[in-house]
Amino acid sequence: MDDMIVDDPLRLFAEWLAEAEASEPNDANAMTVATVGADGQPSARILLLKGQDADGFVFYSNMQSRKGDDLAANPRAALLFHWKSLRRQVRIEGPVSQVTNAEADAYFASRPRMSRIGAWASDQSRPLASRAALEARVGEMEARFEGGEPPRPPHWSGYRVKPERIEFWRDGAFRLHDRIVYTPERDRWRTERLFP
């Protein structure tokens, strides 16, 4: 029996992620997030997966960043996890929606204080005159929130990618890799094997 063909690819992903967390030296939840802007230009960057369940895969960001602009214009994304030590990867594609305010607030509150200060200080993806200018902004925000907890900025939230396609890839000898694609079909997942 093929252990990559299962009833629930989300459960298989969780198993692979847990194995990666036990073997990868850093950030097993790191993923490439690819978006496309209104001009049709693709853009990719590495982010951290912060949640995964039956509703999709969640990451957080400044909504005024380049990725935020892309997702406002074209609310679809592709995610890629590559676990080199396990010789595996997972590709996920689908529509993107914002998480609820309650979810965003809860995650923001769980971040280290300086990460919360940084979310206020950074005009992510915008031109920056110097490192000193950023450090000055951080100092301003530290003073602004001295003695209190920084709330979530109105321009900062999370995004959820609802999978319409999940591909599991496992390295094979002589480049004869295993590739299994899952696509939702009514109340189940359809499975298809691809040539390597």
C-alpha positions in Angstrom: 0.0 0.0 0.0 1.3 3.5 -0.9 1.7 5.5 2.3 1.2 8.8 0.4 -2.3 7.9 -0.7 -4.6 8.6 2.2 -8.2 9.7 2.8 -7.1 13.0 4.4 -4.1 14.9 2.9 -4.4 17.5 5.7 -3.6 14.8 8.2 -0.7 13.6 6.0 0.6 17.1 5.9 0.5 17.4 9.7 2.4 14.1 10.0 5.1 15.3 7.5 5.3 18.6 9.3 5.8 16.9 12.7 8.5 14.7 11.2 10.2 17.8 9.8 10.0 19.5 13.2 11.9 16.6 14.6 14.6 16.6 11.9 15.0 20.1 10.4 17.6 22.3 12.1 15.6 25.5 11.8 12.0 26.6 11.1 10.4 23.4 9.8 7.3 25.5 9.3 9.1 27.8 6.8 7.4 28.0 3.4 7.7 29.9 0.2 4.5 32.0 -0.4 4.0 33.0 -4.0 1.5 35.7 -5.0 0.6 37.6 -8.2 0.1 41.4 -8.3 -2.5 43.3 -10.3 0.1 43.7 -13.0 0.5 39.9 -13.4 4.0 39.9 -11.9 4.6 36.9 -9.6 6.4 37.5 -6.3 7.7 34.9 -3.8 9.1 35.1 -0.2 9.7 32.8 2.8 7.2 33.1 5.7 6.3 30.9 8.6 3.2 28.8 8.7 1.3 29.7 11.9 -1.7 27.4 11.7 -3.2 24.6 9.8 -6.6 22.9 10.0 -9.5 21.8 7.9 -10.1 25.4 6.9 -6.6 25.9 5.5 -3.1 27.2 6.1 -2.5 30.4 8.0 0.3 33.0 7.9 0.4 36.6 9.2 1.6 39.8 7.7 1.4 43.6 7.3 -1.5 44.0 4.9 0.2 47.1 3.3 3.2 45.0 2.3 3.8 43.8 -1.3 2.2 40.5 -0.5 -0.8 42.3 1.1 -1.2 44.4 -2.1 -0.9 41.3 -4.3 -3.5 39.5 -2.2 -5.9 42.5 -2.3 -5.7 42.5 -6.1 -5.6 38.7 -6.6 -6.6 36.7 -3.5 -4.9 33.5 -4.5 -1.5 32.0 -3.4 0.8 29.1 -3.7 2.7 27.7 -0.8 5.8 25.5 -1.0 7.3 23.5 1.9 10.8 22.0 1.3 12.3 19.7 3.9 15.7 19.0 2.6 16.8 16.6 5.3 13.7 14.5 4.7 13.9 14.9 0.9 10.3 15.9 0.7 8.2 18.8 -0.4 4.5 19.9 -0.3 2.9 22.3 -2.7 -0.4 23.9 -1.9 -2.5 26.2 -4.1 -5.8 28.0 -3.4 -7.9 31.1 -2.7 -6.9 33.3 0.2 -9.1 35.0 2.8 -8.4 37.0 5.9 -8.5 35.4 9.3 -11.1 36.7 11.8 -10.1 39.7 13.9 -10.3 37.4 17.0 -7.8 35.0 15.4 -5.4 37.9 14.4 -5.7 39.5 17.9 -4.9 36.2 19.6 -1.9 35.4 17.5 -0.6 39.0 17.7 -0.9 38.9 21.5 1.2 35.7 21.6 4.2 37.3 19.8 7.2 38.6 21.7 6.8 42.3 22.7 9.5 43.5 20.4 7.9 41.7 17.5 4.7 43.6 18.3 6.6 46.9 18.5 8.2 46.1 15.2 4.8 45.6 13.5 4.0 49.2 14.4 7.4 50.5 13.5 7.8 49.0 10.1 6.1 50.3 6.9 6.8 46.8 5.4 8.0 46.8 1.8 8.2 50.6 1.6 11.5 52.5 1.0 13.6 53.1 4.1 16.2 55.9 4.3 18.5 54.1 6.7 18.8 51.5 9.4 19.1 54.4 11.8 15.6 55.6 10.7 14.1 52.2 11.4 15.8 52.1 14.9 14.4 55.6 15.6 10.9 54.4 14.7 11.3 51.4 17.0 12.3 53.8 19.8 9.2 55.9 19.1 7.0 52.9 19.3 8.6 51.6 22.5 7.9 55.0 24.0 4.4 55.1 22.7 3.5 51.8 24.3 5.7 52.1 27.4 3.8 50.6 30.4 1.2 48.9 28.2 0.7 46.2 25.7 0.9 47.1 22.0 -2.5 46.2 20.4 -2.6 44.7 16.9 -2.1 47.4 14.3 -5.1 47.9 12.0 -2.9 47.1 9.0 -1.7 43.8 10.3 -3.6 40.5 10.1 -3.5 36.9 8.9 -4.3 35.1 5.7 -5.8 31.7 5.2 -5.1 29.6 2.1 -7.9 27.2 1.4 -6.3 24.3 -0.5 -7.7 23.5 -3.9 -4.6 21.5 -4.8 -2.1 19.8 -2.5 0.9 17.9 -4.0 3.1 15.7 -2.0 6.6 15.0 -3.4 9.1 12.5 -2.1 12.6 12.0 -3.5 13.2 8.7 -5.4 16.3 7.0 -6.6 17.5 8.0 -10.1 15.0 10.9 -10.1 12.0 8.6 -10.1 10.3 10.7 -7.5 6.8 10.0 -6.0 4.3 12.8 -6.7 0.7 12.5 -5.5 -1.8 15.4 -6.0 -5.0 15.8 -4.0 -7.9 18.0 -5.2 -11.2 18.4 -3.3 -14.2 16.8 -4.9 -17.5 17.3 -3.1 -17.1 15.6 0.3 -13.8 13.8 -0.4 -10.3 14.3 -1.9 -9.5 13.0 -5.4 -6.1 11.5 -5.7 -3.9 11.5 -8.8 -0.3 10.2 -9.3 2.0 12.3 -11.5 5.0 11.4 -13.5 8.2 12.6 -11.8 
